[in-house]
Amino acid sequence: MQLIDICANFKHILLPQNCILCGSVCGHRQLCTGCSQDLPLHHSPCCPVCALPATQGEVCGNCLKLPPRFDATTAALNFDFPADAIVRALKYQGQLEIAGLLATILAQRLAGCDKPDFILPMPLHATRLQQRGFNQAAEIARRVAHRLAVPFTVNAAVRVRATDPQAGLPLEQRRKNLRGAFAAAEDLSGKKIAVIDDVMTTGTSLNELAKTLKAAGAVRVECWVAARTLKH
């Protein structure tokens, strides 16, 4: 065991932490046993492309009718309680330690997967990044990359246009809102990329980013998300 791990263990013994959901003392863990068991894990059968429920894991009708630009989606959790509360605490309350919890669950879900050339977080526009002070997708992605031993970068793509928040917008307005929002910052010829985001709702943002990455030469783009909204 490395010195840093030993020190961390002693820290948790001396300073036990509280469950981030119910507040009960849970030692070195971020969730108590009860809250951990309440997490809505994302399970099959689901469409391998968009991760929405589908018969026997077959590609769903929507993806067959209008194939998205990304190739596959893996989700750790369903965006239901208490997962939605956890994600919101990270995103809107700045509880960055939650990124480690979500990264651990997502990395476990991805165990044994084919590794991409690198992991890329969903970019934030500079204005939004300045307002929030951090990119929640990057906080999760950095930790997933470490756990899976996959290269991590924030430089492959940028958000070049500040867009209105997607929440609450109808699907078609979401698409218009995101059009031309991203730009590739380097040649991605032949690259296989995993894009990480905190929540996938309609997949509009991820689809637009995948479109940009493929236009720059990427041959495969997968979406790895902490939580998936099942109804929209």
NUMIZA-255572 format. One record per atom (N, C-alpha, C): residue number from 1; residue in three letters; x, y, z. Coordinates in steps of 0.2 Angstrom, whole numbers, padded with zeros to 4 digits, always signed. Each point is the difference from the previous one (the first is absolute). Layout:
BEGIN
pos code X Y Z
NUM ALA X Y Z
...
//
This chain:
BEGIN
pos code X Y Z
1 MET +0004 -0006 +0000
1 MET -0004 +0006 +0000
1 MET +0004 +0006 +0000
2 GLN -0001 +0005 -0004
2 GLN +0004 +0006 -0001
2 GLN -0001 +0005 +0006
3 LEU +0004 +0004 +0002
3 LEU +0000 +0005 +0005
3 LEU -0006 +0004 +0000
4 ILE -0002 +0002 -0006
4 ILE -0006 +0004 -0001
4 ILE -0006 -0003 +0002
5 ASP -0001 -0007 -0001
5 ASP -0005 -0004 +0001
5 ASP -0001 -0001 +0008
6 ILE +0006 -0001 +0003
6 ILE +0000 -0001 +0007
6 ILE -0002 +0006 +0004
7 CYS +0002 +0006 -0003
7 CYS -0002 +0006 +0003
7 CYS -0007 +0002 +0000
8 ALA -0003 -0002 -0006
8 ALA -0007 +0001 -0002
8 ALA -0004 -0005 +0005
9 ASN +0002 -0006 +0001
9 ASN -0003 -0004 +0005
9 ASN -0001 +0002 +0007
10 PHE +0006 +0003 +0002
10 PHE +0000 +0003 +0007
10 PHE -0004 +0006 +0001
11 LYS +0000 +0004 -0006
11 LYS -0005 +0006 +0000
11 LYS -0007 -0002 +0001
12 HIS -0002 -0006 -0003
12 HIS -0007 -0002 +0000
12 HIS -0002 -0003 +0007
13 ILE +0005 -0003 +0003
13 ILE -0001 -0002 +0007
13 ILE +0000 +0005 +0005
14 LEU +0004 +0005 -0001
14 LEU +0000 +0006 +0005
14 LEU -0006 +0005 -0002
15 LEU -0001 +0000 -0006
15 LEU -0005 +0005 -0002
15 LEU -0006 -0003 -0004
16 PRO -0004 -0005 +0003
16 PRO -0005 -0003 -0004
16 PRO -0005 +0005 -0004
17 GLN -0002 -0001 -0006
17 GLN -0004 +0004 -0003
17 GLN -0007 -0002 +0000
18 ASN -0004 +0005 -0002
18 ASN -0008 -0002 +0000
18 ASN -0002 -0001 -0007
19 CYS -0005 -0004 -0001
19 CYS -0003 -0002 -0006
19 CYS -0002 +0006 -0003
20 ILE +0001 +0001 -0007
20 ILE -0001 +0006 -0003
20 ILE -0008 +0001 -0002
21 LEU -0004 -0005 +0002
21 LEU -0007 +0000 -0001
21 LEU -0004 +0001 +0006
22 CYS +0001 -0005 +0005
22 CYS -0004 +0000 +0006
22 CYS +0004 +0003 +0006
23 GLY +0007 +0001 -0001
23 GLY +0003 +0003 +0006
23 GLY +0003 -0005 +0005
24 SER -0002 -0006 +0000
24 SER +0002 -0005 +0005
24 SER +0008 -0001 -0001
25 VAL +0003 -0002 +0006
25 VAL +0007 -0001 -0001
25 VAL +0002 -0007 -0003
26 CYS +0004 +0001 -0005
26 CYS +0002 -0006 -0004
26 CYS +0007 -0002 -0001
27 GLY +0004 +0003 +0004
27 GLY +0007 -0002 +0000
27 GLY +0004 +0003 -0006
28 HIS +0003 -0004 -0004
28 HIS +0004 +0003 -0006
28 HIS -0004 +0000 -0006
29 ARG -0006 -0002 +0000
29 ARG -0005 +0000 -0006
29 ARG -0004 +0006 +0000
30 GLN -0002 +0002 -0006
30 GLN -0004 +0006 -0001
30 GLN -0007 -0001 +0000
31 LEU -0002 -0007 +0000
31 LEU -0007 -0002 +0001
31 LEU -0001 -0005 +0005
32 CYS -0005 +0000 +0004
32 CYS -0001 -0005 +0005
32 CYS -0002 -0006 -0004
33 THR -0001 -0006 +0004
33 THR -0002 -0006 -0004
33 THR -0007 +0001 -0003
34 GLY -0004 +0003 +0004
34 GLY -0007 +0000 -0002
34 GLY -0001 +0005 -0006
35 CYS +0004 +0005 +0000
35 CYS -0001 +0005 -0006
35 CYS +0004 -0003 -0006
36 SER +0005 -0004 +0001
36 SER +0003 -0004 -0005
36 SER -0004 -0005 -0004
37 GLN -0004 -0003 +0004
37 GLN -0005 -0005 -0002
37 GLN -0006 +0003 -0004
38 ASP -0001 +0007 +0002
38 ASP -0006 +0003 -0004
38 ASP +0002 +0003 -0006
39 LEU +0007 +0000 -0002
39 LEU +0002 +0003 -0007
39 LEU -0004 -0004 -0005
40 PRO -0002 +0004 -0005
40 PRO -0004 -0003 -0006
40 PRO +0005 -0002 -0005
41 LEU +0004 -0006 +0000
41 LEU +0005 -0002 -0004
41 LEU -0004 -0001 -0007
42 HIS +0004 +0002 -0005
42 HIS -0003 -0001 -0007
42 HIS +0002 -0007 -0003
43 HIS -0006 -0003 -0001
43 HIS +0001 -0007 -0002
43 HIS -0002 -0001 -0007
44 SER +0002 -0006 -0003
44 SER -0003 -0002 -0006
44 SER -0007 -0004 +0001
45 PRO -0004 -0001 -0005
45 PRO +0001 +0001 -0007
45 PRO -0001 +0007 -0002
46 CYS +0005 +0003 -0004
46 CYS -0001 +0007 -0002
46 CYS +0004 +0000 -0007
47 CYS -0002 +0005 -0004
47 CYS +0003 +0001 -0006
47 CYS +0007 +0002 +0001
48 PRO +0004 -0004 -0004
48 PRO +0008 +0001 +0001
48 PRO +0002 +0007 -0003
49 VAL -0004 +0003 -0004
49 VAL +0002 +0007 -0003
49 VAL -0002 +0006 +0005
50 CYS -0006 +0000 +0002
50 CYS -0003 +0005 +0004
50 CYS -0001 -0001 +0007
51 ALA +0000 -0007 +0002
51 ALA -0001 -0002 +0007
51 ALA -0007 +0001 +0003
52 LEU -0005 +0001 -0004
52 LEU -0006 +0000 +0002
52 LEU -0003 -0008 +0000
53 PRO -0005 -0001 +0004
53 PRO -0002 -0007 +0000
53 PRO -0002 -0003 -0007
54 ALA +0002 -0006 -0001
54 ALA -0002 -0003 -0007
54 ALA +0000 -0007 +0001
55 THR -0004 -0004 -0004
55 THR -0001 -0007 +0000
55 THR +0007 -0004 -0001
56 GLN +0002 -0004 +0005
56 GLN +0006 -0004 +0000
56 GLN +0006 +0004 -0003
57 GLY +0000 +0006 +0002
57 GLY +0006 +0004 -0001
57 GLY +0001 +0002 -0008
58 GLU -0005 -0001 -0004
58 GLU +0000 +0002 -0007
58 GLU +0000 +0007 -0001
59 VAL +0003 +0002 -0006
59 VAL +0000 +0008 -0001
59 VAL -0007 +0002 -0001
60 CYS -0002 +0005 +0004
60 CYS -0007 +0002 +0000
60 CYS -0003 +0003 -0007
61 GLY -0006 +0001 +0000
61 GLY -0003 +0003 -0006
61 GLY +0002 +0007 -0002
62 ASN +0001 +0004 +0005
62 ASN +0002 +0007 -0001
62 ASN +0007 +0000 -0003
63 CYS +0005 -0004 +0003
63 CYS +0006 +0000 -0003
63 CYS +0001 -0003 -0007
64 LEU -0005 -0005 -0001
64 LEU +0000 -0003 -0007
64 LEU -0003 +0005 -0005
65 LYS -0005 +0004 +0002
65 LYS -0003 +0005 -0004
65 LYS +0004 +0006 -0001
66 LEU +0004 +0003 +0005
66 LEU +0004 +0005 -0001
66 LEU +0006 -0001 +0004
67 PRO +0005 -0003 -0002
67 PRO +0006 -0002 +0003
67 PRO +0004 +0006 +0003
68 PRO +0002 +0000 +0006
68 PRO +0004 +0006 +0003
68 PRO +0007 -0001 -0003
69 ARG +0003 +0006 +0001
69 ARG +0007 +0000 -0002
69 ARG +0005 -0004 +0004
70 PHE -0002 -0001 +0007
70 PHE +0004 -0004 +0004
70 PHE -0002 -0008 -0001
71 ASP +0005 -0004 +0002
71 ASP -0001 -0007 -0002
71 ASP -0003 -0004 +0006
72 ALA +0001 +0002 +0006
72 ALA -0002 -0004 +0006
72 ALA +0000 +0004 +0006
73 THR -0004 -0002 +0005
73 THR -0001 +0003 +0006
73 THR +0000 -0005 +0006
74 THR +0004 +0002 +0005
74 THR +0000 -0004 +0006
74 THR -0002 +0005 +0006
75 ALA -0005 -0002 +0004
75 ALA -0002 +0004 +0005
75 ALA +0001 -0003 +0007
76 ALA +0002 +0003 +0005
76 ALA +0001 -0003 +0007
76 ALA -0006 +0000 +0003
77 LEU -0004 +0005 +0000
77 LEU -0007 +0000 +0004
77 LEU -0005 +0003 -0004
78 ASN -0006 -0001 +0002
78 ASN -0006 +0003 -0002
78 ASN -0001 +0007 +0003
79 PHE -0002 +0005 -0003
79 PHE -0001 +0006 +0003
79 PHE -0006 +0001 +0004
80 ASP -0001 -0004 +0005
80 ASP -0005 +0000 +0005
80 ASP +0003 +0000 +0007
81 PHE -0005 +0002 +0004
81 PHE +0003 +0001 +0007
81 PHE +0003 -0007 +0003
82 PRO +0005 +0000 +0004
82 PRO +0004 +0006 +0002
82 PRO +0006 +0002 -0005
83 ALA +0000 -0003 -0006
83 ALA +0006 +0002 -0004
83 ALA -0001 +0007 -0003
84 ASP -0006 +0002 -0001
84 ASP -0001 +0007 -0002
84 ASP +0002 +0005 +0005
85 ALA -0001 -0001 +0006
85 ALA +0002 +0004 +0006
85 ALA +0007 +0000 +0000
86 ILE +0004 -0005 -0001
86 ILE +0007 +0000 +0000
86 ILE +0003 +0004 -0005
87 VAL -0003 -0001 -0006
87 VAL +0003 +0004 -0006
87 VAL -0001 +0007 +0001
88 ARG -0006 +0002 +0002
88 ARG -0001 +0007 +0001
88 ARG +0004 +0003 +0006
89 ALA +0002 -0004 +0005
89 ALA +0004 +0003 +0005
89 ALA +0007 +0001 -0003
90 LEU +0003 -0004 -0004
90 LEU +0006 +0001 -0004
90 LEU +0000 +0006 -0004
91 LYS -0006 +0000 -0004
91 LYS +0000 +0006 -0006
91 LYS -0002 +0006 +0003
92 TYR -0004 +0001 +0005
92 TYR -0003 +0006 +0002
92 TYR +0003 +0003 +0007
93 GLN +0002 -0005 +0004
93 GLN +0002 +0001 +0007
93 GLN +0008 +0000 +0000
94 GLY +0003 -0002 -0005
94 GLY +0008 -0001 +0000
94 GLY +0003 -0005 +0004
95 GLN -0004 -0005 +0002
95 GLN +0003 -0005 +0004
95 GLN +0004 -0005 -0004
96 LEU +0006 +0002 -0001
96 LEU +0004 -0003 -0005
96 LEU +0002 -0008 +0002
97 GLU +0000 -0001 +0006
97 GLU +0001 -0007 +0002
97 GLU -0005 -0005 -0003
98 ILE -0006 +0002 -0002
98 ILE -0004 -0004 -0003
98 ILE +0002 -0003 -0006
99 ALA +0004 +0004 -0004
99 ALA +0003 -0002 -0006
99 ALA +0004 -0006 +0001
100 GLY +0003 -0001 +0005
100 GLY +0004 -0007 +0001
100 GLY -0005 -0006 +0001
101 LEU -0006 +0002 +0003
101 LEU -0005 -0006 +0001
101 LEU -0003 -0002 -0006
102 LEU -0002 +0005 -0004
102 LEU -0003 -0001 -0007
102 LEU +0005 -0003 -0005
103 ALA +0007 +0002 +0001
103 ALA +0005 -0003 -0004
103 ALA +0001 -0008 +0001
104 THR +0000 -0001 +0007
104 THR +0001 -0007 +0002
104 THR -0006 -0004 -0003
105 ILE -0006 +0002 +0001
105 ILE -0006 -0004 -0002
105 ILE +0001 -0001 -0008
106 LEU +0001 +0005 -0004
106 LEU +0001 +0000 -0007
106 LEU +0006 -0005 -0002
107 ALA +0005 +0001 +0003
107 ALA +0006 -0004 -0001
107 ALA -0001 -0008 +0001
108 GLN -0004 -0001 +0005
108 GLN -0002 -0007 +0001
108 GLN -0005 -0003 -0005
109 ARG -0004 +0005 -0003
109 ARG -0005 -0002 -0005
109 ARG +0004 -0001 -0006
110 LEU +0006 +0003 -0001
110 LEU +0004 -0001 -0006
110 LEU +0005 -0005 +0000
111 ALA +0001 -0003 +0006
111 ALA +0005 -0005 +0000
111 ALA +0000 -0005 -0005
112 GLY +0006 -0001 -0003
112 GLY +0000 -0005 -0006
112 GLY -0001 +0003 -0007
113 CYS -0002 +0006 +0000
113 CYS -0002 +0003 -0006
113 CYS +0006 +0001 -0005
114 ASP -0001 +0001 -0006
114 ASP +0005 +0002 -0005
114 ASP +0002 +0007 +0001
115 LYS +0007 +0001 +0002
115 LYS +0002 +0007 +0002
115 LYS +0000 +0004 -0006
116 PRO -0002 +0006 +0000
116 PRO +0001 +0005 -0005
116 PRO +0007 +0003 +0000
117 ASP +0002 +0004 -0005
117 ASP +0006 +0003 +0000
117 ASP +0001 +0005 +0005
118 PHE -0006 +0004 +0002
118 PHE +0000 +0004 +0005
118 PHE -0007 +0002 +0002
119 ILE +0000 +0003 +0006
119 ILE -0007 +0002 +0003
119 ILE +0000 +0008 +0000
120 LEU -0006 +0002 -0002
120 LEU -0001 +0007 -0001
120 LEU -0006 +0002 +0004
121 PRO +0000 +0005 +0004
121 PRO -0006 +0002 +0004
121 PRO -0004 +0005 -0005
122 MET -0007 +0000 +0001
122 MET -0004 +0005 -0003
122 MET +0003 +0007 +0001
123 PRO +0002 +0004 -0005
123 PRO +0002 +0006 +0001
123 PRO -0005 +0005 +0003
124 LEU +0002 +0005 +0004
124 LEU -0004 +0006 +0002
124 LEU +0003 +0006 -0003
125 HIS -0005 +0004 -0002
125 HIS +0003 +0007 -0003
125 HIS +0003 +0003 +0005
126 ALA +0005 +0004 -0002
126 ALA +0004 +0004 +0005
126 ALA -0004 +0004 +0005
127 THR -0005 +0003 -0002
127 THR -0004 +0004 +0004
127 THR -0004 -0004 +0005
128 ARG -0002 -0006 -0002
128 ARG -0004 -0004 +0005
128 ARG +0006 -0003 +0005
129 LEU +0006 -0001 -0002
129 LEU +0005 -0003 +0004
129 LEU +0002 +0005 +0005
130 GLN +0000 +0006 -0002
130 GLN +0002 +0006 +0005
130 GLN -0005 +0001 +0005
131 GLN -0007 -0001 -0002
131 GLN -0005 +0001 +0005
131 GLN +0000 -0006 +0005
132 ARG +0001 -0006 -0003
132 ARG -0001 -0006 +0005
132 ARG +0007 -0001 +0004
133 GLY +0005 +0001 -0004
133 GLY +0007 -0001 +0004
133 GLY +0002 -0007 -0002
134 PHE -0003 -0004 -0003
134 PHE +0002 -0007 -0001
134 PHE -0004 -0003 -0006
135 ASN +0002 -0005 -0003
135 ASN -0004 -0004 -0005
135 ASN -0001 -0006 +0003
136 GLN -0006 -0002 +0002
136 GLN -0002 -0006 +0004
136 GLN +0002 -0006 -0004
137 ALA -0001 +0000 -0007
137 ALA +0001 -0005 -0004
137 ALA +0008 -0002 +0000
138 ALA +0004 +0006 +0000
138 ALA +0007 -0001 +0000
138 ALA +0002 -0003 +0007
139 GLU -0003 +0002 +0005
139 GLU +0002 -0003 +0007
139 GLU -0002 -0008 +0000
140 ILE -0005 -0002 -0003
140 ILE -0002 -0007 +0000
140 ILE +0005 -0003 -0005
141 ALA +0001 +0003 -0006
141 ALA +0004 -0004 -0005
141 ALA +0007 -0001 +0002
142 ARG +0003 +0005 +0004
142 ARG +0007 +0000 +0002
142 ARG +0001 -0006 +0004
143 ARG -0005 -0001 +0005
143 ARG +0000 -0006 +0004
143 ARG -0001 -0007 -0003
144 VAL -0004 +0000 -0005
144 VAL -0002 -0006 -0004
144 VAL +0007 -0002 -0004
145 ALA +0003 +0005 -0003
145 ALA +0006 -0001 -0004
145 ALA +0005 -0003 +0005
146 HIS +0001 +0002 +0006
146 HIS +0005 -0003 +0005
146 HIS -0002 -0007 +0001
147 ARG -0006 -0001 +0002
147 ARG -0002 -0007 +0002
147 ARG +0000 -0005 -0006
148 LEU -0001 +0002 -0006
148 LEU +0001 -0004 -0006
148 LEU +0006 +0000 -0003
149 ALA +0005 +0004 +0002
149 ALA +0007 +0001 -0003
149 ALA -0001 +0002 -0007
150 VAL -0004 +0005 -0002
150 VAL -0001 +0002 -0007
150 VAL +0002 +0007 +0000
151 PRO +0003 +0003 -0005
151 PRO +0002 +0007 -0001
151 PRO -0006 +0004 +0001
152 PHE +0001 +0006 +0003
152 PHE -0005 +0005 +0001
152 PHE +0002 +0007 -0003
153 THR -0005 +0003 -0004
153 THR +0002 +0007 -0002
153 THR -0006 +0004 +0000
154 VAL +0001 +0007 +0000
154 VAL -0005 +0004 +0000
154 VAL +0001 +0005 -0007
155 ASN +0005 -0002 -0003
155 ASN +0002 +0004 -0006
155 ASN -0002 -0002 -0007
156 ALA -0003 -0005 +0000
156 ALA -0002 -0003 -0007
156 ALA -0006 +0004 -0003
157 ALA -0004 +0003 +0004
157 ALA -0006 +0004 -0002
157 ALA -0002 +0005 +0005
158 VAL -0003 +0005 -0003
158 VAL -0002 +0006 +0004
158 VAL -0007 +0002 -0002
159 ARG -0003 +0003 +0005
159 ARG -0007 +0003 -0001
159 ARG +0001 +0007 -0002
160 VAL -0001 +0002 -0006
160 VAL +0001 +0006 -0003
160 VAL -0006 +0005 +0000
161 ARG -0005 -0002 +0002
161 ARG -0006 +0004 +0001
161 ARG -0004 -0001 +0006
162 ALA -0001 +0005 +0004
162 ALA -0004 +0000 +0006
162 ALA -0007 -0001 -0002
163 THR -0003 -0006 +0003
163 THR -0007 -0002 -0002
163 THR -0004 +0001 +0006
164 ASP -0007 +0001 -0001
164 ASP -0005 +0000 +0005
164 ASP +0000 -0007 +0004
165 PRO -0001 +0000 +0006
165 PRO -0001 -0007 +0004
165 PRO -0005 -0004 -0004
166 GLN +0002 -0007 -0001
166 GLN -0004 -0005 -0003
166 GLN -0006 -0002 +0004
167 ALA +0000 +0000 +0006
167 ALA -0005 -0002 +0005
167 ALA -0007 +0004 -0002
168 GLY -0005 -0004 -0001
168 GLY -0007 +0003 -0001
168 GLY -0001 +0001 -0008
169 LEU +0005 +0000 -0004
169 LEU -0001 +0002 -0007
169 LEU -0003 -0007 -0004
170 PRO -0005 +0001 -0004
170 PRO -0002 -0005 -0004
170 PRO +0005 -0003 -0005
171 LEU +0000 -0006 -0002
171 LEU +0005 -0003 -0004
171 LEU +0003 +0004 -0006
172 GLU -0005 +0003 -0004
172 GLU +0002 +0003 -0006
172 GLU +0004 +0007 +0002
173 GLN -0002 +0003 +0005
173 GLN +0003 +0006 +0003
173 GLN +0007 -0002 +0003
174 ARG +0001 -0006 +0003
174 ARG +0006 -0002 +0002
174 ARG +0005 -0001 -0006
175 ARG -0002 -0003 -0005
175 ARG +0004 -0001 -0006
175 ARG +0002 +0007 -0003
176 LYS -0005 +0005 -0001
176 LYS +0002 +0006 -0002
176 LYS +0005 +0004 +0005
177 ASN -0001 -0001 +0006
177 ASN +0004 +0004 +0005
177 ASN +0007 -0003 +0000
178 LEU +0001 -0006 -0002
178 LEU +0007 -0003 +0000
178 LEU +0004 +0000 -0007
179 ARG -0004 +0002 -0005
179 ARG +0003 +0000 -0007
179 ARG +0006 +0005 +0000
180 GLY +0006 -0003 -0002
180 GLY +0006 +0003 -0001
180 GLY +0003 +0003 +0007
181 ALA -0002 -0004 +0005
181 ALA +0003 +0002 +0007
181 ALA +0007 -0002 +0001
182 PHE +0002 -0005 -0003
182 PHE +0007 -0003 +0001
182 PHE +0004 +0000 -0006
183 ALA +0007 +0000 +0002
183 ALA +0005 +0000 -0006
183 ALA +0006 -0005 +0003
184 ALA +0002 -0004 -0005
184 ALA +0006 -0004 +0002
184 ALA +0006 +0005 +0000
185 ALA +0005 -0002 +0004
185 ALA +0006 +0004 +0001
185 ALA +0006 -0003 -0003
186 GLU -0001 -0006 -0002
186 GLU +0006 -0004 -0003
186 GLU -0003 -0005 -0005
187 ASP +0005 -0003 -0004
187 ASP -0002 -0005 -0005
187 ASP -0001 -0007 +0004
188 LEU -0006 -0003 -0001
188 LEU -0002 -0006 +0004
188 LEU +0000 -0006 -0004
189 SER +0003 +0000 -0006
189 SER +0000 -0005 -0005
189 SER +0001 -0007 +0003
190 GLY -0004 -0005 +0000
190 GLY +0001 -0006 +0002
190 GLY -0001 -0001 +0007
191 LYS -0002 +0005 +0004
191 LYS -0001 -0001 +0007
191 LYS -0006 -0003 +0002
192 LYS +0000 -0003 +0006
192 LYS -0006 -0003 +0003
192 LYS +0000 +0004 +0007
193 ILE -0006 +0003 +0001
193 ILE -0001 +0005 +0005
193 ILE -0006 -0002 +0005
194 ALA +0001 +0001 +0006
194 ALA -0005 -0001 +0005
194 ALA -0002 +0007 +0003
195 VAL -0006 +0002 -0001
195 VAL -0002 +0007 +0003
195 VAL -0004 -0001 +0006
196 ILE +0002 +0003 +0005
196 ILE -0003 -0001 +0007
196 ILE -0004 +0006 +0002
197 ASP -0006 -0001 +0002
197 ASP -0004 +0006 +0002
197 ASP -0004 -0003 +0007
198 ASP -0003 +0005 +0003
198 ASP -0003 -0002 +0007
198 ASP -0007 -0003 -0002
199 VAL -0004 +0003 -0004
199 VAL -0006 -0002 -0001
199 VAL -0002 +0000 -0008
200 MET -0003 -0006 -0002
200 MET -0002 +0000 -0007
200 MET -0008 +0000 +0000
201 THR -0003 +0005 -0003
201 THR -0007 +0001 +0000
201 THR -0003 -0002 -0007
202 THR +0000 +0004 -0005
202 THR -0002 -0002 -0007
202 THR +0007 -0002 -0004
203 GLY +0005 +0002 +0003
203 GLY +0007 -0002 -0004
203 GLY +0001 +0005 -0005
204 THR -0003 +0006 +0000
204 THR +0001 +0005 -0005
204 THR +0007 +0003 +0000
205 SER +0002 +0002 +0006
205 SER +0007 +0002 +0001
205 SER +0005 -0005 -0002
206 LEU +0000 -0006 +0002
206 LEU +0004 -0005 -0002
206 LEU +0000 -0001 -0007
207 ASN -0005 +0000 -0003
207 ASN -0001 -0001 -0007
207 ASN +0004 +0005 -0004
208 GLU -0001 +0006 +0002
208 GLU +0003 +0006 -0004
208 GLU +0008 +0000 +0001
209 LEU +0002 -0002 +0006
209 LEU +0007 -0001 +0001
209 LEU +0003 -0006 -0004
210 ALA -0004 -0005 +0000
210 ALA +0003 -0006 -0004
210 ALA +0000 +0002 -0007
211 LYS -0005 +0004 -0003
211 LYS +0000 +0002 -0007
211 LYS +0007 +0004 -0001
212 THR +0002 +0004 +0005
212 THR +0006 +0004 -0001
212 THR +0006 -0004 +0000
213 LEU +0000 -0005 +0005
213 LEU +0006 -0004 +0000
213 LEU +0001 -0004 -0006
214 LYS -0005 -0003 -0003
214 LYS +0000 -0004 -0006
214 LYS +0002 +0004 -0006
215 ALA -0002 +0006 +0000
215 ALA +0002 +0005 -0006
215 ALA +0007 +0001 +0001
216 ALA +0003 +0000 +0006
216 ALA +0007 +0001 +0000
216 ALA +0004 -0007 -0001
217 GLY -0003 -0005 -0001
217 GLY +0003 -0007 -0002
217 GLY -0001 -0005 +0005
218 ALA -0003 +0001 +0006
218 ALA -0001 -0006 +0004
218 ALA -0004 -0005 -0003
219 VAL +0002 -0007 +0001
219 VAL -0004 -0005 -0003
219 VAL -0005 -0003 +0005
220 ARG +0001 +0001 +0006
220 ARG -0005 -0003 +0005
220 ARG -0001 +0005 +0006
221 VAL -0006 +0002 +0002
221 VAL -0001 +0004 +0006
221 VAL -0005 -0004 +0004
222 GLU +0001 -0001 +0006
222 GLU -0004 -0003 +0005
222 GLU -0002 +0005 +0005
223 CYS -0006 +0000 +0003
223 CYS -0002 +0004 +0006
223 CYS +0000 -0004 +0006
224 TRP +0004 +0003 +0005
224 TRP +0000 -0003 +0006
224 TRP -0003 +0005 +0005
225 VAL -0006 -0002 +0003
225 VAL -0003 +0005 +0004
225 VAL -0001 -0003 +0007
226 ALA +0000 +0005 +0005
226 ALA -0001 -0002 +0007
226 ALA -0008 -0002 +0001
227 ALA -0004 +0004 -0003
227 ALA -0007 -0002 +0000
227 ALA -0004 +0001 -0006
228 ARG -0005 -0004 -0001
228 ARG -0004 +0000 -0006
228 ARG -0007 +0001 +0002
229 THR -0003 +0005 -0003
229 THR -0007 +0002 +0000
229 THR -0004 -0005 -0004
230 LEU -0005 -0004 +0003
230 LEU -0003 -0005 -0004
230 LEU -0007 +0003 -0003
231 LYS -0002 +0005 +0002
231 LYS -0006 +0003 -0003
231 LYS +0001 +0007 -0001
232 HIS -0002 +0003 -0006
232 HIS +0001 +0006 -0002
232 HIS -0005 +0002 -0006
//
